[in-house]
Amino acid sequence: MTKKATLLDVVLAEADEVVSLEGNAYFPPEAVRWDHLVESDHTTVCPWKGQASYFDAVIDGETYRNVGWTYRTPSERATAITGHVAFWGKVEVKSG
């Protein structure tokens, strides 16, 4: 079943297959609509996945800070999500 990540009715990512981890859907990089995302300077560290880099979404001139994140070089235990993008905050992730 297809999963979509949307913000204000704008599709940020859409894929038939995502990696589900800790309640988040990680979209493969080819499923992400990069024209709406800009790299943020924000990072966090997960004790078992490693360092996450974040993205802002820009829609109609408005910036929505840190709504997506990726693990470019995750730990060995999280290699399934390498380069995949997950979303949160105002972004809705739905099946359908």
N, C-alpha and C positions, 0 to 999 in steps of 0.2 A: 504494500500500500504506500502511496506517495506521501511524503512529509513535506510541509512547506513552513518556512519561517517568514512571517510578514510583519511589517511595521507600517501603520497607517495605510493599509491595503496595498503596500508596495512589497513585492516578493523579493526577499533578500537571498533566499536559497530554496531549492526544490530538488528532491531526490527520491528515487524509488527505494534506495537502500542507504541507511545511516547507521552509524555505530552508536548504540545506546550504552551510556556509562554514567553511573551515579545520577540517574534521572534526567540526563541531558542527551539530546540528539546531536551527534557530531556529523555534520554534512561534509562529504568529500569536497576537496577544493574545486573540482570541475562543476559542482552543483551550485556554487556560490556566485551571486551576481555582484562581482567585484566593483562594478561602476557605482554602487551605492555605499561602498565601504572605504574608509581611510584608516590607515594605521594610526593608532593612538600611542602615546608615550607611556601608557599605564601597563604595568606588569604585576603579576602575583606569582607566588610559589606554592605549589601543592606538595606536601611531604612525599607523596608516592608517584605523582605524574611529572613533576618538574616545574619549569617556569612557563607561565602562560603569557602570551602577548595579546593585546586587545585591539579592537577596531571600533571606530565611531561610524555611525550611519549618517549619511547626509541625504536628506529628502526635501525637495522644494526649498533649498537654501537653509534649512534648519539642521543643526547638528545634534545628534543623540549620542551622548558620550558612552563609550565602553559597553556597547550592547552585544558585542561578539568577542570570542576569544579563540585562540589556537595554541597548540603545543607543537612548535616547529621541531624540537628535538626532545621528545618526552623520554622518560626513563624506559628501561627495557620492558617493564611490566605494562607500559601503556603505548606500545608502538602501534597498536591498531588505530589510534587517533592522530597519528603524525600528520600534520598539515590540515586536518579536518577543522571545521569551524562550528562552534556551538553558540547559542544565543540565549539571552535572558533579558530581564527588565521589561520594557514595553513591547518587546518582540514576542509575538505569538507563534508557537510551534504547534502545528496541528496535522493530523492525518486526514487524508481525504482526497 
